[in-house]
Amino acid sequence: MESALTARDRVGVQDFVLLENYTSEAAFIENLRKRFKENLIYTYIGSVLVSVNPYRELEIYTKNHMERYRGVNFYEVSPHIYAVADNSYRSMRTERKDQCILISGESGAGKTEASKKILQYYAVTCPASEQVQTVKDRLLQSNPVLEAFGNAKTLRNDNSSRFGKYMDIQFDFKGAPVGGHIINYLLEKSRVVHQNHGERNFHIFYQLIEGGEEDLLRRLGLERNPQQYQYLVKVSISTCEAKKDCRKSKFMQVLMNLIYIVAGLTDCVSVLSILSLSLSPSCVCFLQQLMSPLNLEQASSARDALSKAVYGRTFTWLVNKINLLENKDYLRKYTGNGRYNQLICTNTTHLKFTAFIVFCSFEQFCINYCNEKLQQLFIELTLKSEQEEYESEGITWEPVQYFNNKIICDLVEEKFKGIISILDEECLRPGDASDFTFLEKLEDTVGGHPHFVTHKLADGKTRKVMGRDEFRLLHYAGEVNYNVNGFLDKNNDLLFRNLKEVSLFSAQNYIISILLCDVAATQFKASLAKLMEILMSKEPSYIRCIKPNDSKQSGRFDEVLIRHQVKYLGLMENLRVRRAGFAYRRRYEVFLQRYKSLCPDTWPNWQGKLADGVAILVKHLGYKPEEYKLGRSKIFIRFPKTLFATEDALETRKHSLGESSWHSKACKIMSIAIQAWWRGILARRRAQRRREAADTIRRFIKGFIYRHKERCPENEYFLDYVRYSFLMKLHRNLPKNVLDKSWPTPPAALVEFSVISLLSFLCLQLEQKMIASEIFKDKKDNYPQSVSKLFVSTRLSKSQILTIISFCSQYAVPVTKYDRKGYKARPRQLLLTSSSAIIIEEAKLKQRIDYGALKGISVSSLSDGLFVLHVPSDDNKQKGDVVLQSDHVIETLTKIAICADKINTININQGSIKFTVGQGKEGIIDFTPGSELLVAKAKNGHLSVVSVLKYFQMFLKQLLHKYSFDFVSVALK
């Protein structure tokens, strides 16, 4: 996504929060239009994905696209539904939190296709096994089945979902899908008996009649012509649609056989029988003839109620069967491994607003109430997410004012005085209740509410556009008029008791007898409350689907229609919340990696803390304090123009770096060729190493078998390895002092060598100790402490050794170097090579003294570690004598004397040492005894060294041994 910021003028911004005029609805829609024109149908609002239906196939859903978005940071690539799917999946895996993806939009906006794309992405990218593949197949196969029974052709959409769907996908601890669960709500049952002109009933009826075999239709008592059925005569079927239905029917029969295989193949025919019943409810064979005092209108209502009830409950039974099949084998297997991680995909139908006042029925009232709840959830969770991010990053959170539609939700759902409670009360009360008494009760109870009005309560202007049988609600997205006719009947949705008991309980089709058993149906309000509870417990992701036009034409962008969808989807409200603080926020490593070339201090690489690097970078770019904030792990940029200026500077910088030429076709081809060549080399090297490793193992095993023989070609590799191992062990476990009697036990082949090595080691130590004795015995106070200590080749730490390995030193020791003028102490390392003494600082050579130029070495007779290396004053390579201090001064000076062959040039001085500062000037070091070591510049300009007196040390040790510590402390004071 970051890489496309520079294309904003042509294709708009990929994240609406980067709109400069973010409060302008026109700017919002223009950004959508720019991207839609370039077939860029996805745009972000922060982490919310806005999707515009292209009404044609785009080549952006291939397996390669899936791999491109797999495991990638959300903002590293361009907006896509795969990014949302992958981000939710990875959050579920890494954070161990249940996720939900909420897909919303009106009919024809692409919600069903969006949920398909998400399922297909998981089917391809999730870990797979033979059992898991079965689950993936069934998850994908359930979609077309549910579409056949729950989708229909409308004026706006050929495949419109006429129900809400909540799909719960369950994953095991490996991240593989092992089961699923579907909850359906608010099926449009009224479509079974009534469709608007030009619309169709549910797909399954046409697929059955147009594609069913003759024997099947005869068995079900159906005819091939849909015009023979009152519930299907509202629209004529074209030849093209008939062929499509025929093909779908054959496909559906295969899928139904798969779905119902667990329950028995006969269920498939039973379900088809129920469908025929829904088409011809008067054809049901009752066990007796029944007399009922119903007039024609009442009988028609009873017939329609029967058809709706049968179809609606069949649909619920179908969903439960799919759930049973999905979970039968897998829930039993995985329950013992703890609770599932869940990823939910919820598909909701949104409010249907147009440019004029909308007149809606009871079903649309339920849908609009559902969407008010979802909008409330959306805003609350968005605010919560924003506030949590600010607080976690240590940024001050400023409360955001927004339209809180809780007032509308309360108007609908509040106990005892909400619209639903009033409707339920009117349905259950004794007496002559009707839709008009319900309307009057509403006027008496909620008539003073600011979001409610009726014809009776309205002003003169409003009465002209409202009927006396309507009430109006002011939703968060606009005004909607509802006609109360049918509210009570649809709210009851009850079958006549005698029709239910006599006709259906005694039916021979056992599925019907199960469906219509006497259990209470879950009320929509309770179902919705349960749905909200489920969604509130998950980490949400949002996909907002937009329909670009009503004619389903690709490339057509209807601004009026889109403006209303932007409004009722709450997109501007969401953008305003997201932009209340900062337009852009990225983790430090992402921001620094992208823009580091704009600052000399951060280019080509920044080695310090990320926050410090970003602070230096933005200071160099001239960011003002009000333009940004630095959090704990992210940078927050307030204005898009600040980011765009930075992006423009990056584009200019790219040209100077020659980055644009690298992206030419020739360079890409060369890069691919070089990579292929290098991969070939690596492959050959790996093959060679494998062959060598196998050969080494064979030689080692053969050598082990012949290990007791004389040296021969069969065992020479093994014996050499044994010797090498012993020598390395010896190197790591040398004696700690000259009196140490420990020595590693040698293998049989190295006994003689071990004795020689031990003698050589002891001789070397003895030689060095004798030279030290000759130089320092009875001359320097701290010589006795060095006698028992082993002289070693290095006193550096492992990390220090790695930095000086290129100097090939024979001896290395940390020292302190004192400046010749101010005597400031500086940590250094002293290295002795075969030809010179080298002083370095973190692998940087500071000074080299050739042994031939070394005039002499001076050291005091006290127990301090200071010494002076004297060099010729006329040597242009040197700036004067060198003053050093070593904690191992006896060892250090002995090593220098041996390496430089200067045993007789070490001078042990009493009182002071004179040394050359440079340019003919002279410096003096004064040595005095004392109770503790102290090195400092004296007032007279000399370097003063206070050294612990040998006799004072012995006296203090005796006191501590003889008396208590407290007594000695008092005496010393």
N, C-alpha and C positions, 0 to 999 in steps of 0.2 A: 504493500500500500504506500509506504514512504516513497518508493521509487517513482510513483506517478504524480507526486505533488506538483511537479513542474508542468504537467499537462492540464492544469486546472482551467486555463483560459478556453481550451477547446472542449474538454469533456466535463468541466465542473470539478468540484472537490469530491473526494471519495468518502468524506465524513462531513455531515452537515454542520458539526460543531465548528468547522473551519470557515463557514460562511461569514463574511465580514458583516453583512447586514442580517444577522441571524433572527431578528424580530420580524422580518418582512416575509409574509406568506408568498408574495410574488417572487422574491429571490429564491425561496425554497423550491417553488414549482419550476422556476427556470432552470435551477440546477438539476432537477429530475428530468426535465425535457432534454437538456444537453446530453445527459448520459444515456437516456433512452434512444436518442437519435443515433448514438454510436453503439447500440446494442449492449450497453452497460446497464443491466437491469437491476444490479444490486448496489446499494449505497448504505453507509452506516450513519447512525446517530449515536456516537459512542460505541457501545456494544450491541445496540439494537440494529437489526438488519431490516432495511426497507426494500421490498421486492416488487417490481412492476412486471405484470404478465406480458410477455412479448407476443403471445398468440402464434408462436412458431417455434420450431426446434432450433436450439442454438448448440454449437459444438463446444460446450463448456462443462459437460457432464461425463466425460470419458474417464477411463481408469487412470490415465496419465494425470488428469486434473485432480482426481482423488488423491493420488500419491503426492501431488504438489502441495496439497493442504494438510497432509498427514503429519502430525507432530510439529507443525510450524507455529511460531508465535502469531497471535491473532492479527497483529497489524503489519506483519512482514510481507504479506501478499495482499492482492486486491480483494475487495469485498466479495463474499460468495457464501452460499448456504452451507457449503462444505466446511468453511471456516467456523461457522456457528456450531455445526455438528461435531467437529473435531475438538473445539474448545470445551464443549460440554462434556464430551467423553473423557478428555484428559483431566478435566477438573474432578470428575467423578473418580478417576483412577488415582490421582495424586493426592487430592484433598480428602478423599473418602466421604464425600458429601453427595447426597442424592441431588439430581439435576432435573429440571423440566424445561422444555422448549415450547413456548406458547405461540401458536400460529394463528393469526387473526386477519380478518378482511371480509369484504362482502362477497356475495356469490359471483363467481367468475374471476376472482382476483388471483387464484392459483394456490389456495390453501392445500387442496388435496394433492396437487403435484409437488408442493413443497414437502409434505410429509413423506411422499414416495421417495423423493431425492434423499432425504435423511435416512430412511430405512435402507435404501440401496447403498448409501455410503457405509453404513455399519456392516452391511452384508459383505462388502468387499474388503474393508480395512480392519475389521476386528479379528482377533486370533481365531483360527479355524481348526476344527476336527470333524470327523465324520458325523458325530452326534450334533455338534454345534451347527454344521452345515444344514442339518435337517431343520433346526430351529429357524435359521435364517430363511430357508425356503418357505417355511410355513408363515413367517411374519410377512414376507412379500406376497404370498398367495392369499392371505386373508384380505388384503386390500381390494382386489377385484371382486371378491365375493361380497364384501360389505358395500362396494360401489353399486353392484347390481341390485341389491335389496334396499340400499339407502340413498341412492343418487337418482336424479331425474333431469330431463331436459327442461330448462326454463327459457324465458325470453332473453335472459342475459347470459346463459351458460348451458352448453350442451351436456355437461356432466356435473351438475350442481349437487353438492352434498346437502341433503335435507335432514341432517342430524348432526349433533355435536359428538365428537369422539375424543376420548382420553385414552391414550395408549401407553401402557406401562411396560417398558422393556427391562428385564432383569438380567444382570450380569454376574458371573462368578468372580472369584478372587483373581483369576487370570485376565479378566476383562473380556471374556467371551460371553455372548448372549446365550442364556440357557432357558429362557422362557419369556412369556409376555402375558399381559392382561389388558383387556379392552373394556372400557366403560362407555356406554352410549347414553346420551341424554337428549331430550327434546326432539324426538323423531317427529317429522311433520306428517302425522297420521291422516290429517284432513286431505292430503293429496291423494289418498287411496280413493276417495269418493268425489273429489272435486279438484279441477285444475283450471287455472286461468286460460283464456282463449290463446291458442298457439303453444301452450305448454303440454308436457306429457306426464303420465303417471310414472311410477318407479320403473326402472329399466327392466327388471326381471319379468314383468308381465309381457312385454313385447318380445323379449328373448324366448320366453316359453312358447308363446303363440306362433311366432314367426320361425323359430328354430327347432321346436319340439318335433319328435318323430310322430308319424301318423298313429301308431299303436298307442303311444303315450297320450296323445290328445284324446283319442277315443276312450281310453281308460279313465281319463279325467273328466270326460264329458264336455270337452272344449272344441271350438271350431277355429280354423286357421285365420279367419278374418277378425281383426281387432275391432272393426266397426260394429260387430254384433254385440258388444258389451258396453253398457251404459257408462261405466267408469273409464272407458278408453276412447270415446267418440269425439272428445273435444278437439282433436288434432288429427289430420290425415297423415298417413305414413308414406313417405316417398319410397321408391324402389331402392334407392341407395341406402336409406335407413333400414329397410327390411333386410337387405343383404347383410348389413352390419350386425343387426340383431341376430340373424341366423348364425353368423360366425361366432358371435359372443356366446350364443346359447351352447354351441358345441364345446367351446372353451370352458364355459361355466360347469357343464356336466362333468368334465374331467376334474375340475377343482373341487366340486362338491363331493365327488367320490373320495378324493383325498381327505377332505375335511371330516367327512362322516364315517370314515373307515373304522374308527374306534367304536362308534356306536352301532355300526351295522349299516350295510348298503341300503337296506329298506327305508332308512330315514330320509334318504334323498327323495324317494317317491312320495313319502308322507308329507314332506315339505311342499312339494309341487301340488299335492292334493289340497293343501291348505290355501295355496295361491289360487287355485281354481275356485275354492269356497269364497275367497275374498272378492273374486270377480262376479260370482253368481251365488250370493248368499241364500237366495230363495231356493236353490237346488239341493239344500241339505236334506237328507232323509231322516225324519224324526222317528222315534220309536212309536209315537201315537200322534193323532191329529189333535191340534190345540185350538180352542176357541178363546179369543181375546178381544175386548171391546175397543179396538183401535180404529181411528179413521185413517184415510189415505195418507195424510201428512204425518200422523204418528207412526204408521207402519213404515213409511219411507225413512223416517228418522231412526226407527229401530233397526232397519236393514243397514243403514249407513253406520250406525254405532257398532253393529255386529262386525261389519267388514273392517272398520278401523281397529277395533279391539283385537280381532284375530290377527291382522297384519302386524300391528304394533307389538303384540306379545310374541309373535313368531320371530320378529326381528330380534327381540331381547333373548329368546331361546337360542337363536342362531349365534349371537355374540357369546353367550355362555358356553355353547358347544365348542366354539373356537378357543375360548379360554381354557376349557377342560383339556382339549387336545394339546394346546401349547404347553401345559404345565403338568400333565399326567406323569410323564416319565422323569422330568427334570426337577420338579420341586421335591419329589421324594428323594432323589439322589443328592441334591445340594443343600437340603435343609440343615444337615448336620454340620455344615461348614460355616454356620453363622448367618446373619441376615444378609439379604441381597443388597447390592448397590443398584440403584434404580435410575433410569433416564427416561423421562416422560415426554411424550410428544402430544400436545393438546391442540386440537383443531377446532376453532370456534367460528360460528357465523356471526358477522357483525351487523350493526344497524344499517338499514337501507335508506339513506337520505338522498333526495334529489334536489333540484333547484326550487321546488315548490313544497307547500305543506304536505306532509305525508299522512295518509289515513290508514290505520293499521288495525289488525284484528287481535284476538286474544293470544294467538301463537306469537305474533310479532311483539306483543307486550312482554311475553316471557323472554324472548330473545333479547329485547332491548334492556330488560332488567338484568339479564345475564351479563350483557356487555358493560352496563354501569358498574357491576361488581368487578369485572375484569379490569376496567379502566381504573377503578379505585385501587385495586391490587397493583396495577402497573405503576401508577404514580408513587404509591407508598414504597414499593420495593426499589424503584429508581432513586427516590430520595434517600432511602436507607442505604443503598449501595454507595451513593455519592458521599453521604456523611461519613460512612465507615472508611472510605478511602482517604478522605481528608484527615480524619482523626488518626488513622494508622500512619500517615505520612507526616503528622505533626503540623498540618496546615490549619489555620483558624477557619472554622465552618461558620458561615453566615446563613441564618435561616432564609429559606426561599418561599415567597408567597406564590400560591398556586390555587387553581380552581379545585376545591375539594368537593367531589360529588357524593360525599357521604350523606349530604342533606337529601339527595334524590334517592339514594339507597334506603335511607330511613323512611322516606315517604312511601316506598313500595313495601318494605319488609317489617316495619316496626310492629311489635306485638300489640294487639288490641286496637290500634288506630292506624295501622298501615293499610294500603290498598288490598294486599293479599288477605290480611286478617278480616277486613270488611267483606271481601268477596266470599271467604269461607263461611263467615257468620251468616251471610244472606243465603248461601246454598243450604245451610243446615237448619235454619230457623223454621218453625212451623208457620203455616199461613200461606198466603198467596204472594210468594216471592217471585220477582221477575228482574230482567235486566234493568228496567227503569227504576224499580225500587232500590236496586244496587246503586244506580247513579245518584239517586236522591240521598242515599246514606253517605255516599262519598262527599256530596256537597255539604251535608250537615257536619261531617267529622273532620275533613281536611280542606274544607272550603277556603280557609284563610291562609293556606300554605302558598308561599311565593312562587312555587314551581308547579302549581296546579290551577286549572281554570276550566269552567264548563260554559255552555251557552248561557245559562242562567246567571252565572257570576261574572261574565265577561262584559267589557265595554261595548259600545255600539259598533265600533269598527271591527272588533274581533267576532262579534255575533254574525257578521255577514259571511264569514268563511267557516262557521262552525254549525253543525247540526244540533238539534235538541237531544240527540241520542249519542253525543260524543263528549269526551273529556280530553283535555290537552295537558301533556307533561313537558316541561322545559328541561330536556336532557342536557348533559354537558356539551353535546355536539349540535343541539338545535331543538326546535319545537316539533312535537309529534302529536297528531290527533288520533285518538282511539275510539272506534265505534263499539258501544257496549253490547250490541246485538250478538247473542250467542255466548256471552261471557259466562253466564251461570251454567249453561248446558256443557260447554267445553271444560269448565272447571270441574264439574261433576264427572263427565265422561263415563257415565254409568250405563250398563246394559240393563234392560228391564229384567227383573229378577226371574220371572217365569221363563223368558227367552234364554237366559243364562243357564238356569238349572236344568230345564227339560231338554233344550236343544243341544247344549254343549257338553254338559257333564256326562251325558249318556252316549256321546259320539263314539263311533268305532275307531276313529283315528286317535291313537293313544297320545300323540303329541298335543292335540287340542285339549284333551282332558287334563294334561299336565299344565298347559299354559293358563287355563282358565280356572284353576283350582282357587278356592275361596281364601285368598291371602290379600292383605292390604297393599296397595301400590305405594311406592315411595313418592312423596310429594316433591314437586319440582324445586320448591324453595329449600327443602331439606337436602336434596341432591346437590343443589348449587352451593349450599353452605358447606357440605362435605367436600366438594371440589375445591372451594376456596381454602379450606383447611389443609387439603393435600398440597396445593400449590404453595401455600405460605411456608410449608415445611421443607421446600426444595430451594435450591439455588436456581433462579430463573434466567432463561435466555429468551429473547423476543424476536419474532419474525413478523413484520407488518406487510401484508400483501395488498397491492393496489391494482385495480383494473383500469387500464388506460382509456378504454372506450366501451360503449354498449354494443357495438356491432361486431365485436370479436375480430377486428381487422389488425393485422400486424403493421406496425409503423405508425398507427394513428394515435395521436396524443390529444385527448379531449380535456382542456384545461379546466372547464367548468366542473366536469365530473370528478376530476382528480382533486380539485380544491375542496370539494365536500368530503372526499375520503380522507384527505389530510387533516381536515377539521375533526371528523368524528373518530378517527383513529388516535387523536390526541398527540399527533406528531409534533406540532408546534409547541405544545405544552411540555412535552418531553425534552425538546431541544432547549427550551428556555430554562428548564431545571438544570440540564447538563451544562449550559453556558453561563449559569449564574456566577460561577467562579472563574474557571480557566478553560480556554478553548482546546488546549493541547497538553497532554501529559505523557511522558515516556520514561521508561527506566533509564538510569544513568548510562548503562553500558550501550543501550540502543542509540541514544542521542549522541554520545561521545563517538561511537563507531562511525556514525553517519557524517558528523560535522567536524571531526578532529582535524581535517586538512585545512580548515579555515584559520587555525591559530598555530604559530610557530612552536609554541610551548607544548602543544598536544600532538603535533605531527612529527614523525609518522606514527609513533606509539606513545601512550601515556603510561608511565610505570607506577604512579602513585595511587592514592585512593580515588575512586571514581567520582565522588562528590567534589573533591578538590579539582579534578580535571575539568569537570563541567563548570565549576565556578570560574576557573581561569579562562575557559573558552568563551562563556557569555560575557565576561568582563572585556575580553578582547573584541568581541563583536559589538560592544557598546550598548548592551541591554540596560535599560533604566530600571531602578528598583521596583517601580509599579508594574513593570511588564512581566515579571516572573517571580516565582518562589521556588526554593530548593527544599524538597521534602527529605525523608530518610532514605528513600531509594529511587525517587523520581524527580524530574524537573517539571514544574507547572508553568506553562506560558499562557498569559491572559488573553492576548490579542492575536488573531490570525495573521495580521499584517506583520507582526514581529517574526513569526515563523516563515512567512512567505519571503520576507527580506533575507532571512538566513538561507532559504532554499535558492533564491536567485544568486546569492553570493557563492553558493556551492556549485551552481551551474557554470559560473564564470571560472571558478577554480578548477573545474574538471578539464576545461580546455587547456589551461596552462600545464596541467599534469599529463596531458596527452591521453586522458581517459577515453575521449570520444573516438580516437583512432583505434583504440583497443577493441571497441565494439564493432569495428568494421567487419565485413564478411570474411576478408582474407585473414585477419587476425584470429577470428573465431575458428576458421578451418585449421590454421596453424596450431592454435591452442589444443584443438581436438587431436591433431596428429601427434603433438608432443605428449599429451596425456596417454594416448594409446601406446606410443613408443615406451614411455616410462613404465606403464603397467606391464608391458611385455618383459622389460628388464626385471621388474620386481617379481613377476611370476617365475622367470627362469632362476632368479636367485633363491626364491623359496624352494623350488624343486631341487636345486643343488644342495641347499642346506638340509633338506629332508634325506637326500641320498647320503650326505656326509654323516648325518646323525645316525642313520641305520648302520653305516660301515663302522662308525666308532663303537656302537653297542656290540657289534659282532666281534671286533678286535678286543674289546674289554672282557667279554665273556670268555673268549678263547685264552686270553692272557691269564685270567684268574685260574683256569683249569691247569695251566702250565706254570703257575707261579713258583713252585718249588724246584723247577728245573734250572739249569744254567741259562744264562741270557741267550735268547734265540729269537728269530723273527716272530715266533708265535706269542712270546710273552714280553717283548721289549716295550710295547705300548703300555701294558699294564704296569711294569716295573717303573717306567718313567713317570706314570701318573702317581704311583705310590710315593716316589721320591719328591715329586713336586708338592704333593699334599703335605708331606712331612716338613719340607722347607717352609711352606706357608704357615704351618702351625708353629714352627720354631720362630718365625718372624713375628708372629702375634703374641708369643709367650716367652720372650727373652727374660732373663733374670732381672729382678728389680734393683739389685745392688751386687757388688763384687763378692759378697759373702753368701749370696743366695745359692743354695745347692740344688735347686729344682732344675730339671732339664728334661724336655720331652723324650719319651721312650721311642727310639728309632725302630723302623722295620728291619728285618734280618739283612736285607740287601744294603742297608745304610748304617750299620753299626760302626764300621770303620770311619765312614764319613762323619758320623755324629761325633765321634771322639775328636777327630781332627777339627771339626767346626767348633766344638766346645773349647778346645785348646786355643784355637785362633781367636775366638771371642774374648777369652780370658787374657790372652796376650795383648790384644788390642786395648782392652780396658786397662791392663797393667801398664802398658806403654804411656797411655794418656794420663794415668794417675801419677806415674813417676815424673812426667814433665810438669804436671801441676804442682807436685811436691817440690820439685827443684825451683820452681818460680815463686811459689807463695808460702811454703811452710815456714812458720815463725815470722812471717813478714806481713801477712794480711789477716785481720781478726776473724773473718768468716770462713777461712780455709778449713778448719776442723769439721764444720758441718757438711762440707762437700765430699769428705773422704768416703763415706758409706753410700753415697748416692751414685747411681749408674749414669755415666755420660751417654747421651743418646744423640741421634742424628738430627732430630727436630723437636722443637718445643711448641710448634704451631698446632692449632685445632684443625680438624678435618676440613672445614670450610676454607680456612686460610691456606691449607696445603693445596686445595684445588685452584686457588687464584694464582699461586706462584709456581705451579708445576712446570711451566715453560722455561724457568730459569735454570733447571738442572742443578740445584744446589747440593753441596755435600753436608751442609749444616744450616739450620734455620732456627731463629729464635726471635720472639717479640721483644722490642726494645722501645725506650722512650728517647726521643731526640730533643735536645734543648737548643732553641735558636741562639745564634751567636750574639745577638744584640739584646733582645728583651728577655731571653731565656724562657720563652714560652714552651711548655711541654707539648709534644706532638707524638701520637702513637705511630710507630713504624715497625717494619720487619727487617732484620739483618740477615742476609744470605751470604754464605761463603761458598764460592765456586772454586774451580781449580786454579783460576788466575786472578780473581779479584773479590773484594768485599762489596756487596751491593745493598743499598738501602732503598726499600720500596714502600709504597703506600697503596694498599688495595690493588696490587698487581701493576701499579704504575711506577716505573723506575724514577727515583728521585736523585740518586747519586751513586756513582761507581768509583771505587778506589782500587787501582791496580796494586798488587802486592809489591811490585818493584818500586812504586812511588811512596810506599808507606815508610815514613822516617822513623816512627816509634810509637809506643803505646804507653800512656800514663794512667796510673790508678793510685788511689789512696791506700794507706795501711789500715784504715778502719773497716767496719763491716758493711759499708754502703756498696751499691752496685754501679757507681759512676766510673766511666773511663773515657779517655780522650785518644782519638786516632789522629796522629800528627801527619800532615802532608806538606809538601814544599809550598812556600808562600808565593813562588813565582809560577806555579802551575795554573795556567788559564782555565783548565777544566774544573779546578776546585776553587771554592770560595773561602777556604780557610779550614782550620782543624774542626773535627767533628766530635761533639760532646754527646755521649750516649749513656743510657742506664739499662742494666739487665738484672733481672731477678736471679739469674744463674751466672753471675759474673765470673766465677772461677772456671766453670765449664766453657763459657763463651770465650774468655781470653786464652784458655788452653787450646781451643779449636783454632783460633786466629793464629796463635803462635805456630801451631803445627802446619796449617794450610799455607801460611805466608812465609814459613821458615824464619820467624822473627823471635825465637825463644830468648835470645839475649838482648832484645830491644825493649822489653817490658820494664818500665820504671815504676817502682813502688815508692810513693812520696809521703812525706810527713808534713802536715800543716796545709799546704796549698799546691796547686798545679797551675802553671802559666800555659796559655795556648794562644795561637794566632787567630784573630777574628777576621782578618782580611785587610788588604791595602796597607800593610805595615802596622796595623793596630793590634793591641794585645789585650787578652782577657785573663781574669784570675778566678780560680775556684778555691774557696776557703773551706777546709774540713775541720769540724769541731765535734767532740764527743757529746753525747746527750742521752736522754731517756727514750726518745723516739725519733724515727727517721723523718727529716724535713728538708725539702729542697726548695729554695726560693731566692729571688733577687734581693740582695741586701741594699741598705741605703747608700753605701759607698760605691755601688755599681757592680760589685763582685757577685758571683753565684755562690750562695752560702749553702753548705751541705752539713746538716747535723746528723751524725751517725751514732747508733746505739753502741756504747762502749762495751767491749768484751767482758771486762771485769764487772761492770755494772749489771750486765745480763746474768752472769754467774751468781752475783750477790742477790739479785732479785729472785732468781730461781730458788736459792737456798732459803730465802725468807718465806716465799710462798709454800715451800715444803715444810718448814718448821712451824710457822704461825698460820693463824686463820687469815682468810682474805681480807676481812674487815679490819683486822689489826694492821696489816700491811698498808691498807689504803689510808688509814689514819696516820701512820708513821710517815708515809710518803708526803702527805699534806703538810 
